[in-house]
Amino acid sequence: MQVVPGQWWQRGLAVILGAATAWLFFSRTASAFPGALRWVAAVLFVLFALLSVAPLYRRWMVFAEWLGVWVTRAIFSLIYLLVVPIVRLLYALSGGRQRHAGGISLWIPKRAHDHSLDDLERMG
């Protein structure tokens, strides 16, 4: 879906959500509404306000792409720093290095085939 910033309905939603957010935060009956509803309205207001102004929307998207790059790096760094040492520790504790010294091996030696040239020609 292609998003075109600055359309009339986006501006209208920004105004409606802004009014709803102001009413939820500043009205005397605001205590009847859960706090999550107030914050959802505030976040939607900010997003539609950003979407209703084209230059602001472009800057927001540049920021979002930059943020995505750094969040991805942070997630993969955490995975590397947390998961890899744990796997190495479990491998060392299980005695992974000692098994290759002379213990049981999973390697199956290949059988020697006594095929003559005639047999190989008949096979294919």
PyMOL commands that set and color helices and strands:
alter all, ss='L'
color gray80, all
select helices_A, chain A and resi 8-26+28-32+35-52+54-93+99-101+117-123
alter helices_A, ss='H'
color red, helices_A
deselect
rebuild
show_as cartoon
